[in-house]
Amino acid sequence: MTSIEVRDLTKTHGTLRAVDRLTFRVPPGRVTAFLGPNGAGKSTTLRVLAGLQRPTSGSATFDGRAYRELPRPLRRVGMLLDPDAAHGARRAHDHLLAMARSNRIPARRVGEVLADAGIADAARKRVRTFSLGMRQRLGIAAALLGDPGVLVLDEPTNGLDPQGIIWIRTLLRRLAAQGRTVLVSSHLMAEVALAADHLVVMARGRLLADLPMDAFVRENTHRTVRVRTTEGTRLRDELARAELTAVPGDDGSWTVDGAAPADIGALAARHGIPILELTEEGPSLEDAYLRLTREETRT
Ligand SMILES: Nc1ncnc2c1ncn2[C@@H]1O[C@H](COP(=O)(O)OP(=O)(O)OP(=O)(O)O)[C@@H](O)[C@H]1O
């Protein structure tokens, strides 16, 4: 199966380096999420990958071949970059059929992908009457048309309803499990956490992180424990004696850094301090991502 290879890619717009010496590889068999704050350079990278923009230097290829060099590219690479790519006057079915014909894809695939994308009922409707969510589904149907080994989807959940978001997540996982190469950009961290195995994070045109999801969360967050007690000041003082800091919250709870719940429970028991709640707050991808990119938003 094909890998995506971005190598030393730079793309400038005038004096702005939208992408700045970016290097990463997306191998088959896993879902790779492509993240970064607004203006990070994700769309620019994907447009260069799709051959819609020329790199200033470096390359973005599929096993070393540029998109434009691929014969019948829709059979190799499925891309969703712009939900408005289909002409509004076209009917959904005809739009996909034209794409299929130009890439020698069997016409029966049109009906299959329309059904897969949940828009079979709208097949004969003109695209301009589609909602944003339906246009996204049509774009995803188009990406799947050639049964490609590589899928590149830019913000596929834009405009989708909750069922649509679950559908995308399941679809991405299935495509990766089939051994395909899946790269998906997103702003919605919670959804990325459930769908992706691996993260590539960029900001200000540069690579910030390229690592497995669990390592990313571990490296960029720390666990805390939330405690509720009827004797907050005593608990705080006893924790301070054990060199732990308890920070009071707005709701009467305390947050403790750097200790396990069992340690805090044992300490409270030794001093006869009643505990009403003791909860370990796990690191979330969202926390990790915000921490990593806090200083990196381009204005
Ligand atoms: N054609 C262009 N001409 C000038 N500047 C551009 C052009 N395209 C993109 N940029 C700039 O390049 C930077 C990267 O933009 P890009 O759209 O790639 O970011 P992004 O990570 O996809 O952001 P978002 O998450 O907001 O979609 C931004 O500062 C943007 O304003």
The ligand as a Tripos MOL2 file, in Angstrom:
@<TRIPOS>MOLECULE
LIG
   31    33     1     0     0
SMALL
NO_CHARGES

@<TRIPOS>ATOM
      1 N1         -3.4300   31.9590   -1.7320 N.pl3     1 LIG1
      2 C1         -2.9340   32.5170   -0.6280 C.ar      1 LIG1
      3 N2         -2.3640   33.7310   -0.6570 N.ar      1 LIG1
      4 C2         -1.8500   34.2990    0.4420 C.ar      1 LIG1
      5 N3         -1.8180   33.7000    1.6600 N.ar      1 LIG1
      6 C3         -2.3660   32.4820    1.7480 C.ar      1 LIG1
      7 C4         -2.9570   31.8200    0.6270 C.ar      1 LIG1
      8 N4         -3.3990   30.6000    1.0340 N.ar      1 LIG1
      9 C5         -3.1250   30.5180    2.3560 C.ar      1 LIG1
     10 N5         -2.5090   31.6290    2.7900 N.ar      1 LIG1
     11 C6         -2.0130   31.8870    4.1610 C.3       1 LIG1
     12 O1         -1.1910   30.8020    4.5030 O.3       1 LIG1
     13 C7         -1.3610   30.4630    5.8900 C.3       1 LIG1
     14 C8         -1.7410   28.9920    5.9920 C.3       1 LIG1
     15 O2         -3.0820   28.8230    5.5430 O.3       1 LIG1
     16 P1         -3.8120   27.4110    5.4720 P.3       1 LIG1
     17 O3         -5.1610   27.6510    4.8640 O.co2     1 LIG1
     18 O4         -2.9180   26.4350    4.8200 O.co2     1 LIG1
     19 O5         -3.9370   27.0500    7.0060 O.3       1 LIG1
     20 P2         -4.8180   25.9400    7.7230 P.3       1 LIG1
     21 O6         -3.9260   25.2660    8.6930 O.co2     1 LIG1
     22 O7         -5.5030   25.0890    6.7280 O.co2     1 LIG1
     23 O8         -5.8530   26.8320    8.4960 O.3       1 LIG1
     24 P3         -7.4130   26.5470    8.8740 P.3       1 LIG1
     25 O9         -7.3850   25.5790    9.9710 O.co2     1 LIG1
     26 O10        -7.8630   27.9110    9.3110 O.co2     1 LIG1
     27 O11        -8.0970   26.0670    7.6300 O.co2     1 LIG1
     28 C9         -2.3960   31.4210    6.4290 C.3       1 LIG1
     29 O12        -1.7220   32.4820    7.0650 O.3       1 LIG1
     30 C10        -3.1250   31.8990    5.1900 C.3       1 LIG1
     31 O13        -3.6270   33.2030    5.3870 O.3       1 LIG1
@<TRIPOS>BOND
     1     1     2 1
     2     2     3 ar
     3     2     7 ar
     4     3     4 ar
     5     4     5 ar
     6     5     6 ar
     7     6     7 ar
     8     6    10 ar
     9     7     8 ar
    10     8     9 ar
    11     9    10 ar
    12    10    11 1
    13    11    12 1
    14    11    30 1
    15    12    13 1
    16    13    14 1
    17    13    28 1
    18    14    15 1
    19    15    16 1
    20    16    17 2
    21    16    18 1
    22    16    19 1
    23    19    20 1
    24    20    21 2
    25    20    22 1
    26    20    23 1
    27    23    24 1
    28    24    25 2
    29    24    26 1
    30    24    27 1
    31    28    29 1
    32    28    30 1
    33    30    31 1
@<TRIPOS>SUBSTRUCTURE
     1 LIG1         1 GROUP 0 **** ****
